[in-house]
């Protein structure tokens, strides 16, 4: 799914009894992606979703990096992980502008759209939605499934 054609409404994750939500709030600083990676790694370290850990960590890093590049340093980035029996949904909420910044400008800069390309290729489903909060906030979410 391309960001311009991403559905505006999230489909409900089929959450069985015993599903767990995990939430992390991190300041929009250069350390936010590492904090988010460590958090997701810890959440998925054991259990039936452990096979999704490496992909979930990579895609979380890309989503949080995108959020950090879009969000003022005074704002927070909210990461939410919801686990179910054979799937998980990770959402990254930020207070950045609605559009993705332009291409990289220098050798050390990254194009934030690169992360969206990875997410679109590796996630089972993904999209962006307005977030219920202050104006101009968005949520980038993706889902991964174990295939049972």
N, CA, C and O atoms as a GROMACS GRO file, in nm:
protein
  592
    1UNK      N    1   0.085  -0.117   0.000
    1UNK     CA    2   0.000   0.000   0.000
    1UNK      C    3   0.090   0.124   0.000
    1UNK      O    4   0.183   0.131   0.079
    2UNK      N    5   0.064   0.218  -0.085
    2UNK     CA    6   0.139   0.342  -0.094
    2UNK      C    7   0.079   0.443   0.003
    2UNK      O    8  -0.042   0.442   0.024
    3UNK      N    9   0.161   0.532   0.063
    3UNK     CA   10   0.106   0.627   0.160
    3UNK      C   11  -0.006   0.714   0.105
    3UNK      O   12  -0.095   0.754   0.179
    4UNK      N   13  -0.002   0.743  -0.025
    4UNK     CA   14  -0.108   0.826  -0.082
    4UNK      C   15  -0.239   0.751  -0.096
    4UNK      O   16  -0.346   0.812  -0.105
    5UNK      N   17  -0.232   0.618  -0.096
    5UNK     CA   18  -0.353   0.538  -0.111
    5UNK      C   19  -0.386   0.460   0.015
    5UNK      O   20  -0.478   0.378   0.015
    6UNK      N   21  -0.313   0.486   0.123
    6UNK     CA   22  -0.336   0.414   0.248
    6UNK      C   23  -0.476   0.445   0.300
    6UNK      O   24  -0.524   0.558   0.293
    7UNK      N   25  -0.540   0.343   0.353
    7UNK     CA   26  -0.675   0.361   0.406
    7UNK      C   27  -0.672   0.457   0.523
    7UNK      O   28  -0.576   0.458   0.601
    8UNK      N   29  -0.774   0.538   0.536
    8UNK     CA   30  -0.780   0.632   0.646
    8UNK      C   31  -0.830   0.567   0.773
    8UNK      O   32  -0.804   0.617   0.883
    9UNK      N   33  -0.901   0.459   0.762
    9UNK     CA   34  -0.954   0.394   0.882
    9UNK      C   35  -0.882   0.261   0.902
    9UNK      O   36  -0.870   0.182   0.809
   10UNK      N   37  -0.836   0.239   1.022
   10UNK     CA   38  -0.769   0.114   1.053
   10UNK      C   39  -0.870   0.002   1.064
   10UNK      O   40  -0.976   0.020   1.124
   11UNK      N   41  -0.837  -0.111   1.008
   11UNK     CA   42  -0.922  -0.228   1.031
   11UNK      C   43  -0.892  -0.277   1.172
   11UNK      O   44  -0.779  -0.267   1.219
   12UNK      N   45  -0.993  -0.330   1.240
   12UNK     CA   46  -0.969  -0.374   1.376
   12UNK      C   47  -0.879  -0.497   1.379
   12UNK      O   48  -0.899  -0.591   1.303
   13UNK      N   49  -0.782  -0.495   1.466
   13UNK     CA   50  -0.697  -0.611   1.490
   13UNK      C   51  -0.780  -0.709   1.570
   13UNK      O   52  -0.837  -0.674   1.672
   14UNK      N   53  -0.787  -0.831   1.523
   14UNK     CA   54  -0.866  -0.932   1.595
   14UNK      C   55  -0.790  -0.972   1.721
   14UNK      O   56  -0.699  -1.055   1.716
   15UNK      N   57  -0.827  -0.912   1.830
   15UNK     CA   58  -0.756  -0.933   1.955
   15UNK      C   59  -0.830  -1.036   2.038
   15UNK      O   60  -0.944  -1.015   2.080
   16UNK      N   61  -0.764  -1.146   2.060
   16UNK     CA   62  -0.823  -1.253   2.142
   16UNK      C   63  -0.802  -1.222   2.289
   16UNK      O   64  -0.724  -1.135   2.326
   17UNK      N   65  -0.875  -1.294   2.371
   17UNK     CA   66  -0.856  -1.279   2.515
   17UNK      C   67  -0.709  -1.306   2.546
   17UNK      O   68  -0.649  -1.398   2.492
   18UNK      N   69  -0.653  -1.225   2.632
   18UNK     CA   70  -0.513  -1.241   2.668
   18UNK      C   71  -0.419  -1.154   2.585
   18UNK      O   72  -0.299  -1.150   2.613
   19UNK      N   73  -0.472  -1.083   2.484
   19UNK     CA   74  -0.387  -0.992   2.407
   19UNK      C   75  -0.340  -0.880   2.497
   19UNK      O   76  -0.407  -0.844   2.594
   20UNK      N   77  -0.226  -0.824   2.464
   20UNK     CA   78  -0.169  -0.723   2.552
   20UNK      C   79  -0.129  -0.599   2.475
   20UNK      O   80  -0.068  -0.608   2.368
   21UNK      N   81  -0.162  -0.483   2.528
   21UNK     CA   82  -0.109  -0.358   2.470
   21UNK      C   83   0.015  -0.315   2.549
   21UNK      O   84   0.021  -0.330   2.671
   22UNK      N   85   0.113  -0.262   2.479
   22UNK     CA   86   0.234  -0.207   2.540
   22UNK      C   87   0.251  -0.068   2.484
   22UNK      O   88   0.234  -0.047   2.364
   23UNK      N   89   0.286   0.029   2.569
   23UNK     CA   90   0.296   0.168   2.526
   23UNK      C   91   0.427   0.227   2.574
   23UNK      O   92   0.469   0.206   2.688
   24UNK      N   93   0.491   0.303   2.486
   24UNK     CA   94   0.615   0.374   2.518
   24UNK      C   95   0.601   0.517   2.468
   24UNK      O   96   0.559   0.539   2.354
   25UNK      N   97   0.636   0.612   2.551
   25UNK     CA   98   0.643   0.751   2.509
   25UNK      C   99   0.789   0.794   2.518
   25UNK      O  100   0.853   0.776   2.622
   26UNK      N  101   0.841   0.851   2.409
   26UNK     CA  102   0.980   0.893   2.405
   26UNK      C  103   0.988   1.034   2.348
   26UNK      O  104   0.912   1.069   2.258
   27UNK      N  105   1.080   1.116   2.400
   27UNK     CA  106   1.097   1.248   2.342
   27UNK      C  107   1.151   1.237   2.200
   27UNK      O  108   1.224   1.143   2.168
   28UNK      N  109   1.115   1.331   2.116
   28UNK     CA  110   1.161   1.331   1.977
   28UNK      C  111   1.306   1.377   1.973
   28UNK      O  112   1.337   1.493   1.944
   29UNK      N  113   1.394   1.284   2.002
   29UNK     CA  114   1.538   1.308   2.001
   29UNK      C  115   1.604   1.204   1.913
   29UNK      O  116   1.540   1.104   1.880
   30UNK      N  117   1.727   1.223   1.874
   30UNK     CA  118   1.795   1.122   1.791
   30UNK      C  119   1.803   0.984   1.855
   30UNK      O  120   1.823   0.884   1.785
   31UNK      N  121   1.787   0.975   1.985
   31UNK     CA  122   1.792   0.845   2.054
   31UNK      C  123   1.658   0.772   2.051
   31UNK      O  124   1.651   0.657   2.093
   32UNK      N  125   1.552   0.835   2.002
   32UNK     CA  126   1.418   0.773   2.003
   32UNK      C  127   1.413   0.641   1.926
   32UNK      O  128   1.352   0.546   1.975
   33UNK      N  129   1.474   0.630   1.807
   33UNK     CA  130   1.467   0.501   1.736
   33UNK      C  131   1.531   0.386   1.816
   33UNK      O  132   1.477   0.276   1.818
   34UNK      N  133   1.645   0.412   1.880
   34UNK     CA  134   1.709   0.306   1.959
   34UNK      C  135   1.622   0.267   2.078
   34UNK      O  136   1.608   0.148   2.108
   35UNK      N  137   1.565   0.364   2.144
   35UNK     CA  138   1.476   0.337   2.257
   35UNK      C  139   1.359   0.251   2.211
   35UNK      O  140   1.321   0.155   2.279
   36UNK      N  141   1.302   0.285   2.096
   36UNK     CA  142   1.188   0.210   2.043
   36UNK      C  143   1.230   0.067   2.003
   36UNK      O  144   1.157  -0.028   2.029
   37UNK      N  145   1.346   0.054   1.940
   37UNK     CA  146   1.395  -0.080   1.902
   37UNK      C  147   1.411  -0.168   2.025
   37UNK      O  148   1.368  -0.283   2.026
   38UNK      N  149   1.474  -0.114   2.128
   38UNK     CA  150   1.496  -0.190   2.251
   38UNK      C  151   1.363  -0.231   2.315
   38UNK      O  152   1.350  -0.342   2.366
   39UNK      N  153   1.265  -0.142   2.311
   39UNK     CA  154   1.133  -0.170   2.368
   39UNK      C  155   1.065  -0.285   2.294
   39UNK      O  156   1.016  -0.379   2.357
   40UNK      N  157   1.062  -0.278   2.161
   40UNK     CA  158   0.998  -0.383   2.081
   40UNK      C  159   1.073  -0.515   2.097
   40UNK      O  160   1.011  -0.621   2.108
   41UNK      N  161   1.205  -0.509   2.100
   41UNK     CA  162   1.285  -0.630   2.120
   41UNK      C  163   1.248  -0.696   2.252
   41UNK      O  164   1.236  -0.819   2.260
   42UNK      N  165   1.230  -0.616   2.356
   42UNK     CA  166   1.194  -0.671   2.488
   42UNK      C  167   1.054  -0.730   2.488
   42UNK      O  168   1.031  -0.836   2.547
   43UNK      N  169   0.959  -0.662   2.423
   43UNK     CA  170   0.821  -0.712   2.418
   43UNK      C  171   0.815  -0.846   2.346
   43UNK      O  172   0.738  -0.934   2.386
   44UNK      N  173   0.894  -0.862   2.240
   44UNK     CA  174   0.885  -0.981   2.156
   44UNK      C  175   0.996  -1.084   2.181
   44UNK      O  176   1.020  -1.171   2.098
   45UNK      N  177   1.062  -1.074   2.293
   45UNK     CA  178   1.177  -1.162   2.317
   45UNK      C  179   1.139  -1.309   2.332
   45UNK      O  180   1.222  -1.395   2.304
   46UNK      N  181   1.019  -1.339   2.374
   46UNK     CA  182   0.974  -1.478   2.391
   46UNK      C  183   0.831  -1.492   2.342
   46UNK      O  184   0.762  -1.392   2.319
   47UNK      N  185   0.788  -1.614   2.328
   47UNK     CA  186   0.649  -1.640   2.292
   47UNK      C  187   0.630  -1.665   2.144
   47UNK      O  188   0.726  -1.670   2.067
   48UNK      N  189   0.504  -1.679   2.104
   48UNK     CA  190   0.473  -1.715   1.965
   48UNK      C  191   0.506  -1.605   1.864
   48UNK      O  192   0.516  -1.633   1.744
   49UNK      N  193   0.524  -1.483   1.908
   49UNK     CA  194   0.555  -1.374   1.816
   49UNK      C  195   0.705  -1.346   1.805
   49UNK      O  196   0.745  -1.255   1.733
   50UNK      N  197   0.787  -1.424   1.873
   50UNK     CA  198   0.932  -1.402   1.870
   50UNK      C  199   0.988  -1.412   1.728
   50UNK      O  200   1.088  -1.347   1.696
   51UNK      N  201   0.926  -1.493   1.643
   51UNK     CA  202   0.972  -1.506   1.505
   51UNK      C  203   0.956  -1.375   1.427
   51UNK      O  204   1.022  -1.357   1.324
   52UNK      N  205   0.872  -1.286   1.473
   52UNK     CA  206   0.849  -1.157   1.406
   52UNK      C  207   0.942  -1.047   1.458
   52UNK      O  208   0.943  -0.936   1.405
   53UNK      N  209   1.020  -1.078   1.560
   53UNK     CA  210   1.099  -0.976   1.630
   53UNK      C  211   1.190  -0.895   1.538
   53UNK      O  212   1.184  -0.772   1.541
   54UNK      N  213   1.272  -0.959   1.457
   54UNK     CA  214   1.368  -0.883   1.376
   54UNK      C  215   1.298  -0.788   1.278
   54UNK      O  216   1.339  -0.673   1.263
   55UNK      N  217   1.194  -0.836   1.213
   55UNK     CA  218   1.120  -0.751   1.120
   55UNK      C  219   1.050  -0.638   1.194
   55UNK      O  220   1.051  -0.524   1.149
   56UNK      N  221   0.990  -0.670   1.309
   56UNK     CA  222   0.920  -0.568   1.388
   56UNK      C  223   1.018  -0.460   1.436
   56UNK      O  224   0.985  -0.342   1.435
   57UNK      N  225   1.137  -0.500   1.478
   57UNK     CA  226   1.238  -0.404   1.525
   57UNK      C  227   1.282  -0.314   1.410
   57UNK      O  228   1.293  -0.193   1.428
   58UNK      N  229   1.309  -0.372   1.293
   58UNK     CA  230   1.350  -0.293   1.177
   58UNK      C  231   1.243  -0.192   1.138
   58UNK      O  232   1.273  -0.074   1.119
   59UNK      N  233   1.118  -0.238   1.125
   59UNK     CA  234   1.011  -0.149   1.082
   59UNK      C  235   0.979  -0.043   1.187
   59UNK      O  236   0.944   0.070   1.153
   60UNK      N  237   0.990  -0.079   1.314
   60UNK     CA  238   0.971   0.019   1.421
   60UNK      C  239   1.077   0.127   1.413
   60UNK      O  240   1.047   0.246   1.426
   61UNK      N  241   1.201   0.086   1.390
   61UNK     CA  242   1.310   0.183   1.378
   61UNK      C  243   1.283   0.281   1.264
   61UNK      O  244   1.305   0.401   1.279
   62UNK      N  245   1.237   0.229   1.151
   62UNK     CA  246   1.207   0.316   1.037
   62UNK      C  247   1.091   0.411   1.068
   62UNK      O  248   1.098   0.529   1.036
   63UNK      N  249   0.986   0.359   1.130
   63UNK     CA  250   0.868   0.442   1.162
   63UNK      C  251   0.903   0.550   1.264
   63UNK      O  252   0.858   0.664   1.251
   64UNK      N  253   0.981   0.515   1.366
   64UNK     CA  254   1.016   0.613   1.469
   64UNK      C  255   1.115   0.716   1.413
   64UNK      O  256   1.109   0.834   1.449
   65UNK      N  257   1.206   0.673   1.327
   65UNK     CA  258   1.297   0.768   1.263
   65UNK      C  259   1.218   0.868   1.180
   65UNK      O  260   1.245   0.988   1.185
   66UNK      N  261   1.120   0.820   1.105
   66UNK     CA  262   1.032   0.908   1.026
   66UNK      C  263   0.961   1.007   1.118
   66UNK      O  264   0.954   1.126   1.090
   67UNK      N  265   0.908   0.956   1.229
   67UNK     CA  266   0.838   1.043   1.324
   67UNK      C  267   0.933   1.147   1.382
   67UNK      O  268   0.896   1.264   1.394
   68UNK      N  269   1.053   1.106   1.418
   68UNK     CA  270   1.151   1.200   1.475
   68UNK      C  271   1.184   1.311   1.375
   68UNK      O  272   1.194   1.427   1.413
   69UNK      N  273   1.200   1.275   1.247
   69UNK     CA  274   1.234   1.375   1.146
   69UNK      C  275   1.118   1.471   1.119
   69UNK      O  276   1.141   1.582   1.070
   70UNK      N  277   0.996   1.431   1.150
   70UNK     CA  278   0.877   1.513   1.126
   70UNK      C  279   0.834   1.593   1.248
   70UNK      O  280   0.754   1.686   1.236
   71UNK      N  281   0.887   1.560   1.364
   71UNK     CA  282   0.833   1.611   1.489
   71UNK      C  283   0.930   1.709   1.555
   71UNK      O  284   1.050   1.685   1.557
   72UNK      N  285   0.878   1.820   1.608
   72UNK     CA  286   0.966   1.913   1.680
   72UNK      C  287   1.030   1.844   1.801
   72UNK      O  288   0.972   1.754   1.861
   73UNK      N  289   1.150   1.888   1.835
   73UNK     CA  290   1.223   1.828   1.947
   73UNK      C  291   1.151   1.840   2.080
   73UNK      O  292   1.180   1.764   2.173
   74UNK      N  293   1.060   1.934   2.091
   74UNK     CA  294   0.986   1.952   2.217
   74UNK      C  295   0.869   1.855   2.230
   74UNK      O  296   0.806   1.848   2.336
   75UNK      N  297   0.840   1.779   2.125
   75UNK     CA  298   0.724   1.689   2.125
   75UNK      C  299   0.766   1.547   2.163
   75UNK      O  300   0.884   1.515   2.168
   76UNK      N  301   0.667   1.466   2.189
   76UNK     CA  302   0.690   1.325   2.219
   76UNK      C  303   0.643   1.239   2.103
   76UNK      O  304   0.559   1.279   2.022
   77UNK      N  305   0.700   1.120   2.096
   77UNK     CA  306   0.658   1.018   2.001
   77UNK      C  307   0.597   0.906   2.083
   77UNK      O  308   0.656   0.861   2.182
   78UNK      N  309   0.480   0.861   2.044
   78UNK     CA  310   0.409   0.755   2.116
   78UNK      C  311   0.417   0.627   2.032
   78UNK      O  312   0.380   0.626   1.915
   79UNK      N  313   0.464   0.520   2.094
   79UNK     CA  314   0.474   0.390   2.029
   79UNK      C  315   0.378   0.296   2.102
   79UNK      O  316   0.383   0.283   2.224
   80UNK      N  317   0.292   0.231   2.024
   80UNK     CA  318   0.197   0.136   2.083
   80UNK      C  319   0.213   0.003   2.011
   80UNK      O  320   0.208  -0.004   1.889
   81UNK      N  321   0.230  -0.103   2.090
   81UNK     CA  322   0.242  -0.240   2.038
   81UNK      C  323   0.125  -0.318   2.095
   81UNK      O  324   0.108  -0.326   2.216
   82UNK      N  325   0.044  -0.377   2.006
   82UNK     CA  326  -0.065  -0.462   2.050
   82UNK      C  327  -0.036  -0.601   1.996
   82UNK      O  328  -0.023  -0.621   1.875
   83UNK      N  329  -0.028  -0.697   2.088
   83UNK     CA  330   0.000  -0.835   2.047
   83UNK      C  331  -0.126  -0.919   2.060
   83UNK      O  332  -0.206  -0.901   2.152
   84UNK      N  333  -0.142  -1.009   1.966
   84UNK     CA  334  -0.251  -1.108   1.968
   84UNK      C  335  -0.185  -1.243   1.947
   84UNK      O  336  -0.063  -1.252   1.940
   85UNK      N  337  -0.264  -1.346   1.937
   85UNK     CA  338  -0.211  -1.483   1.930
   85UNK      C  339  -0.110  -1.502   1.817
   85UNK      O  340  -0.003  -1.558   1.840
   86UNK      N  341  -0.143  -1.456   1.696
   86UNK     CA  342  -0.056  -1.482   1.581
   86UNK      C  343  -0.023  -1.355   1.503
   86UNK      O  344   0.023  -1.364   1.389
   87UNK      N  345  -0.045  -1.239   1.562
   87UNK     CA  346  -0.020  -1.114   1.491
   87UNK      C  347   0.007  -1.002   1.589
   87UNK      O  348  -0.022  -1.012   1.708
   88UNK      N  349   0.061  -0.895   1.535
   88UNK     CA  350   0.082  -0.777   1.617
   88UNK      C  351   0.062  -0.654   1.531
   88UNK      O  352   0.079  -0.658   1.409
   89UNK      N  353   0.027  -0.545   1.597
   89UNK     CA  354   0.015  -0.415   1.531
   89UNK      C  355   0.102  -0.318   1.609
   89UNK      O  356   0.093  -0.308   1.732
   90UNK      N  357   0.184  -0.246   1.538
   90UNK     CA  358   0.267  -0.142   1.598
   90UNK      C  359   0.224  -0.009   1.537
   90UNK      O  360   0.217   0.005   1.415
   91UNK      N  361   0.197   0.089   1.623
   91UNK     CA  362   0.156   0.222   1.580
   91UNK      C  363   0.256   0.323   1.634
   91UNK      O  364   0.298   0.313   1.750
   92UNK      N  365   0.292   0.418   1.552
   92UNK     CA  366   0.381   0.527   1.593
   92UNK      C  367   0.306   0.657   1.568
   92UNK      O  368   0.268   0.687   1.455
   93UNK      N  369   0.284   0.732   1.673
   93UNK     CA  370   0.209   0.857   1.667
   93UNK      C  371   0.306   0.973   1.684
   93UNK      O  372   0.394   0.970   1.770
   94UNK      N  373   0.290   1.074   1.600
   94UNK     CA  374   0.377   1.191   1.612
   94UNK      C  375   0.296   1.318   1.592
   94UNK      O  376   0.178   1.314   1.554
   95UNK      N  377   0.360   1.430   1.618
   95UNK     CA  378   0.295   1.559   1.604
   95UNK      C  379   0.354   1.637   1.487
   95UNK      O  380   0.355   1.760   1.489
   96UNK      N  381   0.402   1.566   1.385
   96UNK     CA  382   0.463   1.630   1.271
   96UNK      C  383   0.361   1.679   1.171
   96UNK      O  384   0.241   1.659   1.187
   97UNK      N  385   0.412   1.742   1.067
   97UNK     CA  386   0.326   1.789   0.959
   97UNK      C  387   0.264   1.668   0.888
   97UNK      O  388   0.317   1.558   0.896
   98UNK      N  389   0.153   1.689   0.821
   98UNK     CA  390   0.082   1.580   0.754
   98UNK      C  391   0.163   1.519   0.639
   98UNK      O  392   0.145   1.402   0.607
   99UNK      N  393   0.252   1.596   0.577
   99UNK     CA  394   0.326   1.542   0.463
   99UNK      C  395   0.466   1.498   0.506
   99UNK      O  396   0.521   1.547   0.605
  100UNK      N  397   0.521   1.406   0.430
  100UNK     CA  398   0.656   1.357   0.457
  100UNK      C  399   0.755   1.458   0.401
  100UNK      O  400   0.734   1.510   0.292
  101UNK      N  401   0.864   1.487   0.475
  101UNK     CA  402   0.963   1.582   0.425
  101UNK      C  403   1.021   1.537   0.291
  101UNK      O  404   1.010   1.420   0.253
  102UNK      N  405   1.083   1.630   0.221
  102UNK     CA  406   1.143   1.601   0.090
  102UNK      C  407   1.262   1.509   0.099
  102UNK      O  408   1.295   1.459   0.206
  103UNK      N  409   1.329   1.486  -0.015
  103UNK     CA  410   1.440   1.392  -0.019
  103UNK      C  411   1.560   1.439   0.062
  103UNK      O  412   1.569   1.556   0.100
  104UNK      N  413   1.651   1.346   0.087
  104UNK     CA  414   1.772   1.375   0.164
  104UNK      C  415   1.850   1.486   0.095
  104UNK      O  416   1.849   1.497  -0.028
  105UNK      N  417   1.919   1.566   0.174
  105UNK     CA  418   1.990   1.680   0.120
  105UNK      C  419   2.142   1.660   0.118
  105UNK      O  420   2.210   1.717   0.033
  106UNK      N  421   2.193   1.583   0.209
  106UNK     CA  422   2.338   1.566   0.216
  106UNK      C  423   2.375   1.420   0.232
  106UNK      O  424   2.286   1.335   0.246
  107UNK      N  425   2.505   1.389   0.232
  107UNK     CA  426   2.546   1.249   0.239
  107UNK      C  427   2.504   1.180   0.368
  107UNK      O  428   2.484   1.058   0.368
  108UNK      N  429   2.491   1.252   0.477
  108UNK     CA  430   2.453   1.191   0.604
  108UNK      C  431   2.303   1.191   0.630
  108UNK      O  432   2.257   1.129   0.725
  109UNK      N  433   2.227   1.261   0.544
  109UNK     CA  434   2.083   1.271   0.564
  109UNK      C  435   2.012   1.151   0.504
  109UNK      O  436   2.061   1.091   0.408
  110UNK      N  437   1.896   1.118   0.560
  110UNK     CA  438   1.816   1.006   0.510
  110UNK      C  439   1.688   1.057   0.449
  110UNK      O  440   1.633   1.159   0.493
  111UNK      N  441   1.640   0.988   0.351
  111UNK     CA  442   1.511   1.016   0.292
  111UNK      C  443   1.407   0.940   0.374
  111UNK      O  444   1.407   0.817   0.372
  112UNK      N  445   1.317   1.009   0.446
  112UNK     CA  446   1.219   0.940   0.529
  112UNK      C  447   1.127   0.847   0.450
  112UNK      O  448   1.070   0.755   0.508
  113UNK      N  449   1.113   0.871   0.321
  113UNK     CA  450   1.027   0.784   0.240
  113UNK      C  451   1.089   0.645   0.225
  113UNK      O  452   1.018   0.549   0.196
  114UNK      N  453   1.219   0.633   0.245
  114UNK     CA  454   1.285   0.502   0.239
  114UNK      C  455   1.224   0.407   0.342
  114UNK      O  456   1.202   0.290   0.312
  115UNK      N  457   1.196   0.457   0.462
  115UNK     CA  458   1.134   0.375   0.566
  115UNK      C  459   0.995   0.329   0.526
  115UNK      O  460   0.956   0.216   0.557
  116UNK      N  461   0.920   0.415   0.458
  116UNK     CA  462   0.787   0.375   0.411
  116UNK      C  463   0.796   0.265   0.306
  116UNK      O  464   0.710   0.177   0.300
  117UNK      N  465   0.900   0.270   0.224
  117UNK     CA  466   0.918   0.165   0.124
  117UNK      C  467   0.944   0.030   0.194
  117UNK      O  468   0.886  -0.071   0.156
  118UNK      N  469   1.031   0.030   0.294
  118UNK     CA  470   1.056  -0.093   0.370
  118UNK      C  471   0.929  -0.145   0.436
  118UNK      O  472   0.898  -0.264   0.430
  119UNK      N  473   0.856  -0.056   0.499
  119UNK     CA  474   0.732  -0.096   0.567
  119UNK      C  475   0.634  -0.154   0.466
  119UNK      O  476   0.571  -0.257   0.493
  120UNK      N  477   0.620  -0.090   0.350
  120UNK     CA  478   0.525  -0.139   0.251
  120UNK      C  479   0.565  -0.276   0.196
  120UNK      O  480   0.478  -0.355   0.158
  121UNK      N  481   0.693  -0.306   0.193
  121UNK     CA  482   0.739  -0.434   0.140
  121UNK      C  483   0.736  -0.546   0.243
  121UNK      O  484   0.711  -0.661   0.208
  122UNK      N  485   0.762  -0.513   0.370
  122UNK     CA  486   0.779  -0.617   0.471
  122UNK      C  487   0.658  -0.640   0.561
  122UNK      O  488   0.642  -0.748   0.617
  123UNK      N  489   0.572  -0.540   0.575
  123UNK     CA  490   0.456  -0.555   0.663
  123UNK      C  491   0.344  -0.629   0.589
  123UNK      O  492   0.332  -0.621   0.467
  124UNK      N  493   0.263  -0.702   0.666
  124UNK     CA  494   0.147  -0.769   0.608
  124UNK      C  495   0.036  -0.669   0.575
  124UNK      O  496  -0.041  -0.690   0.482
  125UNK      N  497   0.029  -0.561   0.650
  125UNK     CA  498  -0.065  -0.453   0.624
  125UNK      C  499  -0.009  -0.329   0.690
  125UNK      O  500   0.064  -0.339   0.789
  126UNK      N  501  -0.040  -0.211   0.638
  126UNK     CA  502   0.007  -0.087   0.699
  126UNK      C  503  -0.074   0.029   0.646
  126UNK      O  504  -0.148   0.017   0.548
  127UNK      N  505  -0.059   0.142   0.712
  127UNK     CA  506  -0.128   0.262   0.667
  127UNK      C  507  -0.097   0.379   0.757
  127UNK      O  508  -0.024   0.367   0.855
  128UNK      N  509  -0.152   0.492   0.722
  128UNK     CA  510  -0.142   0.612   0.805
  128UNK      C  511  -0.283   0.662   0.832
  128UNK      O  512  -0.371   0.653   0.747
  129UNK      N  513  -0.304   0.713   0.950
  129UNK     CA  514  -0.434   0.766   0.987
  129UNK      C  515  -0.415   0.891   1.071
  129UNK      O  516  -0.312   0.907   1.138
  130UNK      N  517  -0.513   0.980   1.068
  130UNK     CA  518  -0.509   1.090   1.165
  130UNK      C  519  -0.520   1.031   1.305
  130UNK      O  520  -0.589   0.931   1.326
  131UNK      N  521  -0.452   1.091   1.398
  131UNK     CA  522  -0.453   1.043   1.536
  131UNK      C  523  -0.549   1.128   1.616
  131UNK      O  524  -0.556   1.250   1.597
  132UNK      N  525  -0.623   1.064   1.706
  132UNK     CA  526  -0.718   1.137   1.789
  132UNK      C  527  -0.639   1.217   1.893
  132UNK      O  528  -0.606   1.166   2.000
  133UNK      N  529  -0.610   1.338   1.862
  133UNK     CA  530  -0.531   1.421   1.953
  133UNK      C  531  -0.520   1.560   1.895
  133UNK      O  532  -0.611   1.607   1.826
  134UNK      N  533  -0.408   1.627   1.924
  134UNK     CA  534  -0.391   1.764   1.874
  134UNK      C  535  -0.396   1.766   1.721
  134UNK      O  536  -0.370   1.665   1.657
  135UNK      N  537  -0.428   1.881   1.664
  135UNK     CA  538  -0.430   1.893   1.519
  135UNK      C  539  -0.293   1.859   1.460
  135UNK      O  540  -0.190   1.878   1.526
  136UNK      N  541  -0.291   1.810   1.339
  136UNK     CA  542  -0.170   1.778   1.264
  136UNK      C  543  -0.095   1.658   1.320
  136UNK      O  544   0.025   1.644   1.294
  137UNK      N  545  -0.160   1.573   1.396
  137UNK     CA  546  -0.092   1.453   1.442
  137UNK      C  547  -0.134   1.337   1.354
  137UNK      O  548  -0.248   1.331   1.306
  138UNK      N  549  -0.043   1.245   1.334
  138UNK     CA  550  -0.071   1.129   1.252
  138UNK      C  551  -0.022   1.002   1.320
  138UNK      O  552   0.058   1.006   1.412
  139UNK      N  553  -0.073   0.892   1.272
  139UNK     CA  554  -0.033   0.762   1.320
  139UNK      C  555   0.008   0.677   1.200
  139UNK      O  556  -0.069   0.661   1.106
  140UNK      N  557   0.128   0.623   1.204
  140UNK     CA  558   0.173   0.526   1.105
  140UNK      C  559   0.167   0.391   1.174
  140UNK      O  560   0.227   0.373   1.280
  141UNK      N  561   0.095   0.297   1.116
  141UNK     CA  562   0.081   0.166   1.179
  141UNK      C  563   0.115   0.057   1.079
  141UNK      O  564   0.103   0.075   0.958
  142UNK      N  565   0.157  -0.056   1.132
  142UNK     CA  566   0.180  -0.172   1.048
  142UNK      C  567   0.147  -0.298   1.128
  142UNK      O  568   0.150  -0.299   1.251
  143UNK      N  569   0.115  -0.403   1.054
  143UNK     CA  570   0.084  -0.531   1.116
  143UNK      C  571   0.176  -0.638   1.060
  143UNK      O  572   0.213  -0.636   0.943
  144UNK      N  573   0.210  -0.733   1.145
  144UNK     CA  574   0.286  -0.852   1.107
  144UNK      C  575   0.212  -0.973   1.157
  144UNK      O  576   0.155  -0.972   1.266
  145UNK      N  577   0.213  -1.079   1.076
  145UNK     CA  578   0.143  -1.204   1.112
  145UNK      C  579   0.242  -1.319   1.106
  145UNK      O  580   0.332  -1.320   1.022
  146UNK      N  581   0.224  -1.417   1.193
  146UNK     CA  582   0.315  -1.531   1.196
  146UNK      C  583   0.285  -1.632   1.087
  146UNK      O  584   0.373  -1.711   1.053
  147UNK      N  585   0.168  -1.632   1.033
  147UNK     CA  586   0.130  -1.732   0.935
  147UNK      C  587   0.084  -1.861   0.998
  147UNK      O  588   0.053  -1.958   0.929
  148UNK      N  589   0.082  -1.860   1.129
  148UNK     CA  590   0.037  -1.972   1.214
  148UNK      C  591   0.118  -2.091   1.185
  148UNK      O  592   0.096  -2.196   1.245
   0.00000   0.00000   0.00000
